[in-house]
């Protein structure tokens, strides 16, 4: 990592302790949620679809954008998992997730033995809480529910505002934008956030009555008839005031830093509901640290994710033990 990047990160003295607390909380809360049977993800537990895709780095990118995964024009095989952030029912207002795993990526990977580049994205440009400690406090209040949850949002009005805006009922996972919310290195001395924007010819009508499975139904209908496509975008860090590294609750505004297209995603027509496909999606572990060194995750939230994602993947693999 370039020294100029290191200077922009601020590591708090209690960061390791907070991360350990976070992991312990997630394990205990997961055991309560899933006392028997399959141990699902704490976040994005309800899988809408797990689909095959192509991730293409186009020819003709500017030299400044030819970094890491984007250095050479190529089409990669990829897997994408779409999910609800918290709800077991599609009809509930919620944040939606898009996790991408690009396969057979050559080069120095931050996770020994990994050969993928993973991108973990949400359907809102910022997180409800900006730091790992704040996010842990939010999750504890949500898990407790009742008065504690009410008090949390009454005393954290910015989180309440973001949460209200972020939880939506889209027409289909294939019709909405997604954002990384956290920053990443983009070669020596440069930093970006990622975004994904739909470009499909087809969009899904929202049903008059929302059902528990309407998003899965919309995905099935779309991919039965036509492929889905997205642009993959980057947005450059400008300065630590307008585009902060350590606060994931602050949006990087496009008037300060516009988006640049560096790739495309194509999801071909397919069926995705057979049991083997569903099981593979549930078992696959996505991690932003499955990454080329050129795209090192930055900021406290990402540093915590390195330990949290690995620990929780192992926890699920071992059936919650």
N, C-alpha and C positions, 0 to 999 in steps of 0.2 A: 504494500500500500504506500502510495506517495506520502511524503511528509506533510505536504500541504493539506491532504485529506485528514491525517491524524489530528492536526491542530483544530479541525472543525468539530471533532468529536469530544465530548466531555463525559468522562467516566466517573460516576459518583462512588464514594468509598464503600457504600453498602450495596453496590450493584450485585455482587455474587450472592449475598445473603437474601436479597429480594427475589432473585431468580430461583433460589432454593425454596423459598416460601411459596412462590408461584407454582412450582412443580408439585410440592406437597399438597397445596390446595386443590389443584386440578385432579390429582389422583384420588383424594378423598371424595371430592364432589362427583367424580366419575363413578366411583364405587356405589355411591348413593343412587345415582341415576340408573345404573345398569348393574343391579345386584346379582343378576344371573344372565346367562346367554352371552352373546357377542358384546365385547367391550367396544363401544363406538367412540368416535372423536367427541371431545367435550365441545369443541366449536366446529360448526359445519358438519353436524352429525347426520342430518338427513340428506342423503345423496339424491339429487334430481336426475342426473345422468352422468355416465362415464363414457366418453366418446374418443374414438380415434380421430386424429387430425394431422394436417401438414403445417409445418411452421417454415415459412420461406423468407430467407434473407435475399432481397432483390439485388439485381445488378444496378449500377449507377448511383449508389449512395455516395454522398460527399465524403472526402477523405476523413474529415473530422468525426464521421459517424462509423467508420470502419474499425470497430474496436471489439475484441473478444469474439463472442458468438457472431457478431455482425461484420467481421473482418472480410469474409469471403462469401460471395453469392452461393447459396445452397438451399435445397429444400430438405428439412429434417422430418422424420416421423415424430409424432408427439401424441401424448394422452392428455385429455382435459377432463377434470372432475368439476361439475357444477353442483352446488349445494346451498341449503339454507344455513344461515349463521347459527340460529338458536332454535328455530321452531321445528316441530315435527309435522306441521301442517302447512301446505302452500298458501292457504287462505289467510294465514296470519301475516300482518305487516312485519317485515324482517329485512335484514341485510342479506344479500346473496353473494356467494363466493364463486370464483373461477380460478382453479389451480391448474397450472400448465406444467407438464414435464416434457422437455425436449430431449429426445434420445440420441445416443451415439455422438456426444459432443466431445471432440478431442481437445486436449490441452490440460494445463495444470488446474485441478479441481480442489476446492477448499475442503471437501470431504474425501479423505483417502478411499480410493476404490470406486468412487462415483463417476459416472460418465454421462450425467444428465445436467441440464440447466433448468432449474425450477423457478417458476414465477407464481407467487401467491397474491391474488388480487381480490378486492372487495368492490361492491357496487356503490360505494360512496368514497369521495376523494380523500377523506380524513378518518382517523379513528375517533371513537367517542371519548377516549382518554388519551392524553398525549405522551405519557411516560409509563414505564413498566410498573412502578409503584402505584400510580394513579389507576392503571388498568386493573391491577390486582384488587385495589379497594373497590372499584366498580363491580367486579365479578363477585366479590364477597357479599356486597350489598344486594346484588341481583339474586344470588343463590339463597340468601336469607329471606328475601321477599318482605312483604308486609311493611311495617313502619320503617324498618331499616332502609329498605329500598326507596321509600318516599323521601326520607330525610336526606339520603345521599343526593338525589336529584334536586331537592330544594336548596342544598348547600353547594351544588356543582351545576350552576345554571348553564354554563357553556356545554357541558356534557349532555344536559337535558335537551338543549337546542339541537345539538348534532344528532343525538339519538332520534329525536322526532323527525328530523329531515331524512335520516339515513334509512329508516324502516319504511319500506314501500311494498306495494303489490304490482310488480311489473307484468307486462303481458306475456313475456317469455324470457328466459335466461339469455336467449340468443339476440334479444332486441335492445340490450342495455350496455352502457359503458361500465368499465371496471378500472380500478386504480390500485397501484401497489401501496399507497399511503405512506410508505417508508422509503428512504433514499438508498441508493446504491452507487458504488464507484463505477465510473465509465472510463477505464484506462487511467493512466497517471494524472492525478491532480484535478480530475473532473468528476462531477457527481450528477446523478439523474434520479428522477422518479419515472416509473413506467405507467402506461395506460393502455387500455384496449378499447377500441371503438367499433361497433358493428357496421358492416357495409353490405349486408345481405340484401338481395332484391326483395325478399319476402319478409314481412313482419306479421306477427300473430295478433289477431283480434283478442282483446281481453273479454272473457265471458261475462255475461250479465250477473251470473251467480258464481262466485268463486268456490271451488271445491278443495278438498284436502290434497288433491293430486293435479290441480289444473296446470301447474308449471311443467310437470312431467308430461302431461297430455299435450301441451303446446309444443314441447320439444319433440315428442314423437310425431306429431302432425307435420311439423316443419321438416324434419329429416326424412320423413316418408316421401315428401314431395320434392324437396330441393335442398342443395347444400347450404351451409351457413358460412359467412366470411366476416373477418375482422381485420382492422389495421392494428399493428403493434407500434406504440408511440413512446418516445422519450421526451422528457422535459428537464432542462438543465438548471442546476443550482446557480443562483445569481449572487446572493449574499446571505449572511446568517440572520438578517432581520426579516427579509421578505421571503426567503426560502430556507427556514431553519432545518437543521439536521436532527436535533434531539427532541423536537415536539411534533409528534405525529398527528396532533389535532389541528395543525395549521395548514391550510390549503396553499399550495403554490399557485398563484394566480397566473392565468395565461397572458394577461397584459404585461406581466413582468418576465415571463418565460413561456414562449409558445411551444406547442408540441411539434415534434418532427417524426415523420414515419420512417421506421427502420426495418419493418417486417410486416408480413401478412400471415393470417391464419385461415386455413380452409378446413371446414368440417364436412366431409362428404356425406351423402345420403347413407343412412345406416340404421340398423336396429341395435338397441343398446340395453334391452331389458332381459336378456337371457341370464340365467343364474350365474354362469361363469364370469360374465362381464361385470355383473353387479358385485360379485365377491371380489374380483380383482380390484375394482375401484375402492371398495371398503378397505382392502388390505394395503393398497399403495400408500407409501409415506412420501408426502411432499415436504420439502424443506428449502427455504431460501438459501441455505448454506450448501446445497447441492448446486454449486456454482463455479464457474471459471473465476480465477483470481482477479481478472480484469473487471469483474462485476461484483466485487466484495460487498456484502450487505453492511450498511452503516447505521449508526445511531443506537441508542440504548435499547429500543424495542427490538431491533434486529439482533443485537448482541445477546439479549435474553432468549430470543427465538432459537438461537443455535443450540442451547442446552435444553430448552423446553420441548422443542419439536422432536429432538432425538429421544429424550427421556419418555415422552408420551407415546411415541411410536413403539418403543420397546415395551412399554406398559401394556399397550393394546395387543401387541404380538404375544405377550405372555398371558393374555386373558385377564389382566387387571391384578397381577400378582407383584 
